[in-house]
């Protein structure tokens, strides 16, 4: 019987899989004592040709294959079904481990009668650059035995599945969800249910950091995946209420990460608003008490504490304005969009976008020859900016019907406190439209005065809600 099983999902790693497998077959424990379960996640490259060479040479390497790409989480689940030993661990196929890792870890997990062992990891870069310290990285200088995860709040951030060895008593908690960040919930649940955790500072897992790694490019799928992971953590709070503060600390860190992404990367405004809405839908467990607990245990690590505290106080646009645009972090897109309604309303499929250089007076021309049965048009003069706009002319002799400005279309100019300003234009089967307009970005003073009014309105509504709550009886009926 094997002493340890290792599950390795494989997808698009032909550049790295050889070094990964070398670090496993050269373990001091002996490859004959290690069951290596390779899960071919329908990889389109030559990774499996390399794996098959190793499998031919080492009988303890077995291969199972997914008919279609299922992702890392489902691949781990499939690999777990093939495990025959009492202990299991995981390795990402582009990473590698030190030679004594498994022998040293098995000796310690058995002698200490622990059912979960965690060990150190380091970033590895081909270019030799040193990575900054990560809050998700263990920072113990000595070996530690932990009997209750609750007493070590910093463990909540150590959510990777690959630097851990699990005894079979924990196998039932190793159910990875089909989402981008599949490790987080599983890590927390195993930490909670482990009778004893051994932290081993003597061996190292090397986590490869490379420029073409999928985790280096932050897109909306990262935000969607991390908010989905927060949703899973919220479910665990209901399941394990005694660990609410520990789990919420991880949620706070993830929210801080997402706010950093929103500030540091280029986004369209509709993506930013979607991100804020997603965050607001999953952050109901964060309280001031939770934030204080976080700061006591992980001081000086939050970049956007004020943003986290205010996340659910405002609607999405007001929050985005206060959080990002008032802080001069805006990356305004001088991009105008013309949406064409051909009977199916305004949608992204029937749209013309034009990048332009913003000036005192702007003239944009849109070719509409490819559109049939035009009913109306929607003109968005800019994305991602609070603005004042005056349309000087729309030819051929077209009429502006309405706008989503604060003052309608009858003023000398339109004042937009939305990040997606728009005009509805009456049009019937025209081949071309030319729009001449003036546009200026609202300055901080103008914005502040506008949002003071909006804040007062929000505060009034909140006060009304509180008064209504006080007047209601136990079953919600007015007294």
Residue, then its C-alpha position, 0 to 999 in steps of 0.5 A: x500500500x502506498x504511503x501517500x497519494x498525490x493528485x496533479x491536475x494537468x492543463x496547458x503545462x508542457x513547459x513546466x510538467x517535467x520539473x514538477x514530476x521530477x520533484x515528485x519522483x525524486x522524493x527521498x520517500x521513494x517514488x515506489x511509496x507515492x501514488x501519483x494520480x495525474x488528471x488530464x483535464x482535456x489539455x490541448x497541448x503536449x503535456x500528456x506526452x511528457x506525462x506518459x513518458x514518466x508513467x511508462x518509467x514509474x508504475x506508481x504514476x496513474x493517468x485518468x482523463x476528463x472527456x472535456x475541460x472541467x477545471x481544477x476543482x472538478x479534476x481534484x475531485x475526480x483524482x480523489x476518487x482514485x486515492x488508495x492511501x491514508x494520506x493525500x496531497x495536491x500539486x499544481x502542475x507548474x509548481x515543484x517541491x523540495x526533495x525531502x518534503x513527503x518523507x519529512x511531512x509524513x514522519x511529523x503528521x504521524x508522530x504528532x497524531x495530526x490529521x492536517x499538516x501545512x508546510x511552507x511555500x515560496x514564490x519561484x520566478x524564472x527571472x530571479x526577482x524577489x516577490x513581496x510578502x503575501x498575507x496568504x503565506x505562512x510566516x512561522x519561524x518554527x514548527x507549531x502544533x495547533x489544536x484549534x484553528x480559532x486561536x490562530x486567526x492568521x491561518x484563515x488566509x492560508x487557503x491553498x490546497x497544495x501545501x497541505x497533507x490531509x489524513x483520510x479523516x478529512x477526505x469527506x471535506x475535500x469537495x472542491x466547487x466548480x469555480x475559479x478559486x476552488x481552494x478557499x472554502x475547502x481549506x477553511x472547512x478542513x482547518x475547522x474540522x482538523x483535530x490537530x494541525x501541524x505546521x512544518x517549517x522545514x520543507x518548502x513548496x515552490x509556487x511558480x510565478x510567471x508572466x503568462x500565468x492565468x492568475x496574472x491577468x485580472x479580468x471580470x472573471x477573477x472578480x466573479x470567481x472571488x465573489x462566488x468564493x465569498x458566497x461559499x464562505x458565507x455558507x460556512x459561517x452559517x454552518x460553523x457560527x463559532x468561527x464567524x470572525x475567522x471566516x469573515x477575516x478572509x472575506x474582508x481580505x478578499x473584498x480588499x483585493x477586489x477593491x485594489x483590482x478595481x483601482x489598479x486595472x483598466x475597466x469599463x464603467x459597467x464592469x466597475x458597477x457590476x463588481x460593486x453590485x457583486x460585492x454588495x450582494x455578499x458582504x452582509x457579514x462584515x461589521x465594524x467588530x469584524x474589521x477591528x478583529x481583523x486589524x488586531x490580528x493582521x494590522x496595517x494590511x488593509x489598503x481600502x478599509x474605509x471603502x469596505x466600511x462604506x460599501x453597503x451605505x451607498x448605491x453602486x454609482x455613489x460608492x464608485x464615485x466616492x471610492x474611486x473617482x473622487x480620489x483622482x484614480x479615474x481612467x476616463x475613457x473618451x469613448x462614445x457609443x451609439x446604440x441602434x434600436x431596430x425593434x429589439x431595444x438597445x443592446x450591445x450587438x447593435x452598437x457603434x463605438x468611437x474613440x475620440x480626443x476630448x476637446x472643447x467642441x466635438x464632432x462625431x459621425x456614425x455610419x448607419x448603412x448596415x442597420x435596417x428598420x431603425x426606430x430610435x438611437x441612444x447616444x452615450x457621449x462618454x464613459x466613466x465620467x461625471x460631466x456637463x454636456x451640450x448637444x449643439x447639432x444633430x444632423x440630418x435634422x434629428x431631435x433629442x427626446x430625453x436624457x438621463x441627466x439631472x436637469x432633462x434636455x431643456x437646460x442650456x446644458x445637461x448635468x450628468x451625475x451618472x457614469x453612463x450619460x445618455x441621450x435618446x434621439x428620434x431617428x427613422x432609417x437614416x444612413x448617417x448621423x453627425x453629432x456636434x457637442x460640448x463636454x466638460x468633466x465635472x471638477x471636484x468642487x462641482x461633484x462634491x456639491x452634487x453628492x452632498x445633496x445625494x448623501x442627504x437624500x440617502x441619509x433621509x431615506x435611511x432615517x425613514x427606514x429606521x423610524x418605520x422599523x421602530x413603529x412596526x410590531x413583532x409581525x411587521x404590522x404598523x401600530 
